[in-house]
């Protein structure tokens, strides 16, 4: 499953979050007003968010490395789409409903512009902006790794990488660079925040380490054959010789 497919799967879950919030506001389910915090807030938000989070986790562990125009592109994680679920849920406040104590239902006399509704709209706009930018991401080519942040980019050449380390929390791939130690204690490094990427961290660590240690293999980057090799590794989690 591609990052785009996972990202678009947030839409039906966002609709579910909106409908659950609307149903609560209209009084169609849950206990009496004033005592339905769990059903009125936690359920409409947590149910879609947990479902989407599990889907992102499952798809990320199986993510392939796609080849595109002679490069490998590690796309942005679709996890940011969770903001669309929160935003859609908050927009449920926008629909006017009968006040507590009256017959449950929707009252079509005026929109209820509460604080929640503008916040929901802002979250949806933020999600759309992230979708259009599709960043942060990594681009791997024969020269090195280009890290594309939201608004800037920088490149680490393969020959600059001395070691590749894994940090569990937060999920990070640390590229230790060649060069003199700083005060004899540490060397310069570049951290790749893999939590923002649609890639299995184990696979990314092995891929970067392999290309850093085997210059002759770098010319294969961006080819369909090399992409198939990476997919095979991701499928069986075997060590890449």
N, C-alpha and C positions, 0 to 999 in steps of 0.2 A: 504494500500500500504506500503510495507516494505522500509527500508532505501536503500537496494540494488536496488530495482526497481526504486526508485527515482534517485539514483545515475546513473544508466545506461541510464535513460531517457535523461541525458545530452549529450549523444553521437549524436543523430540526431540533437539536437540544436547546438552542436559544428560544425557539418557538415554544417548546415545552415549558421552559422556565417562565416565559411571558404568560402562557395560559394558566399555569399553576398559580402565579401571583394574582392574575385577574380573578380566578375562581375564588381565591381567598378574600380578595378585596370585596367581591360581590356577595360574600357570605354563603357560597354554594357548598362549602365543606368546612370541616374543622369545628372546634368547640365554640362557645360563646365569645363575642368580641372581648378583648382585654386579656384573654388567657390562651391565645393561640400562637404564641411566639414560635414554638417548634414547628407547627404545621404551616403557619403563615409565612415564615421567613426561612427557616432551615431546610424544610422539605423542598420548596420551589427552587432554592439555590443549590443545595447540596446534591440533590438527586442528579440533575443534569451535569453539574461540575464533576462529581465523582465519576460518572459514566464517561465523560470526555477525557478526564485525566487518565483513566485506565486505558482508554483507546490510544491516547498519545504514547503512554509508556509501552504498550504492546507493540505499536507500529515502529517506535523509535528503536527498540531492541532488534528489529528485523529490517531496519532501513538499509537500502542499497546505496552505493555511491554512483550517481549518474554521470555519464560522460557527455560533454557538450563542447563542441568546437575545439577539440584538442585539449580540454581541461576536465578535471573532476570538480564538481560543484557540490559542496556540503551545504544544503539549504537551511534556512532558518527553521527553528522548531515551530510547529503549528500550535504550540501550547498557548501562545498569545491570544488565540481565538476564544479562550475561556472568558476574556473580558466581554465578548459579545453576549455570552450567557448571563453574566452579571448585569450588563446594560439592558438586555431584553427583559430581565426580571424586574428591574427598577421601572421600566416603562409601563409595567402593569399598573403603576400608580396613576398614570395619565388618564386612563379610562374612568369616567365618572361612574360611581356606584352609589347605591342607596346607603345612607348613613346607618350606623349601628342602631338597632332597635326597630328598624323598619323591615319591610318585606325584602329579602335578598334579591338582587338584580342589578342591572346596569341602567343608569339614569342618563339620558342623552340630552341634557339641557346645557351642559358646559363641560369643558375639559378641566380636569383637576390638576393644575400646574403646581404640584408640590415640589419640595426639594429633590425628592427621589427621581422625578421625571427628567429634569435637566441633567442630573448626574448620569442617568442611564443613556441619554442622548450623547453625552460627551464620551462615555465608554465605548459606544458603538462607533463614533467617529474615530476614536483612537485605534480601534480594531481595524477599521477600513484603511487607515494610514499605514499600519504595520503590514497589512496584506499587500498594499501597493508597493511598499519598499522591499518586502521580502528579505529583510536583513535583521540581525547580523548573519553572515555566512562566510564560509571559507572557499577559496578557489585554489586548487592544487594544479600546478603545471610543472614543466621540466625545470623551471628556474627556482621555484620555491612555493611558499604558502602565502597567499594574499588574504589578509584578514580584513573583511569589509564590515565595519561597524555601521551604525545607523547613518552617520553623516561623514565619516572619514574612513581611510583605509591605510594599511601599511603592509609591507612584504618582508617575510623572513626567508632568506635563501637557504637552500638545503645544506650548503657547505658551512653555514653559520651554526647549525644545530649540533651540539656535542652530546646531548642526552635527552631522552623523552621520559618524563615522569608523570605519574597519575596521582591526583589529589582527589580524595573521595568527597569531601564536603568543604565548600561547594564543588560540584563535579567540574574538574579542571584538568586539562592537559598542559603540563608545564614544559616548555621548550628551553632547556638550559643551553646557552650559547657558548661558543668557543671564546677564549679571551682570558685576560688576566683576572684573577680573583680579586674581589673588592676587600681590601684589608686582610687578605688571606683567608677569608671566611666563606665567601660565596661568589658565584659568577652571575653575570647578567642573564636574565631569563624573560621569556614572553609567556603569558598565561592565556590559554584558549578556554573560554567559558563554554564547555560543551553542553551545559544545561540549556543554552539558547540555540543549540544546533540540532538538526534532525539526523542524528547519527548515533550508532552504538559506540560509547566511549572506548570499549575494549578494542573494537575494530579500528577506530581512528588512531589510537595509540600505536597499534602494530603497524598500520599503514605508514604513519609519519616516521616511525623508527626504521622501517624497512627502506624507505626512499632516502633517508638521511645516511644510512649505512651502505647503500648499494647504488652508487651514482650511475652504473650502467643500466639500471632498471628504470630510470626516470624518463627515458625517451618513450616508454610505453604508456605514460600517463595520458589519459584522455582517449584511449582506444577502447573499442568495444570488447576486445579480448581481455584487456586488463580489468575493465569493469566487471566482466563475467567472473574473473578470478576473485575479485573482491566480494562479489555476491556469494560465491561458493564459500568463502571464508565466513561471511556473516551467517550463512545458513547452518553450518556445522560447528562453528566456534572452535575450529581446529587451529593449531599454531601454524602461522604462515612461514614456511621455510624460505 
